[in-house]
């Protein structure tokens, strides 16, 4: 199987001092490309170094809504300089209205600024949205379709929204949540995504796929992506290998590693 992990956090403390083992296991599982998303200025340097050390890693830099308070005054300039250094994405960015403790307006403005930056710098964005779908659509209406595109990571929205998001240049990515026995809504949405817009991810170290007999508290790793690929392929009535390759090619295209670039 040849796999593209569209969203993970290799800089996470869970992987400290064992990153080479994590990368070896990923390669053995066929995960030959990973988008490693930063979450705040404090982890961007680490993301950059991991991407430098491993060709398979595409770095992304952004301020995650959970960590807005760690961004500090100069984050915009710092972000621009990290992004200007070369092939990268903007992420993880977004809005999370499940978290009542985070200021909604501040989330919206920091997210919008970074989306505009992604558009201006012609970079793909990796987007986190929970319960903020109206806000996302409102922002997209204002700033227009994303160019060269973006991805909604670990999609939790409705099937009806898929078509709208695709029209704004978005790809839709599915995580270990498709392996949950009660993932009806997620599966319905997955079935709705156009073949050229579907992606898969681990969101390591989070969202460990459900595997019978395994401890749910373990850190998730990119090497678990085949479990997601198999579950997603079953939903789309296709073979796992074939589906993995489709998602791989979509990832390569979005992140400018495909044949046309
Ligand atoms: Zn994430």
Boltz pocket constraint, residues with backbone or C-beta under 6 A from the ligand:
constraints:
  - pocket:
      binder: B
      contacts: [[A, 7], [A, 8], [A, 9], [A, 37], [A, 92], [A, 203]]
      max_distance: 6.0
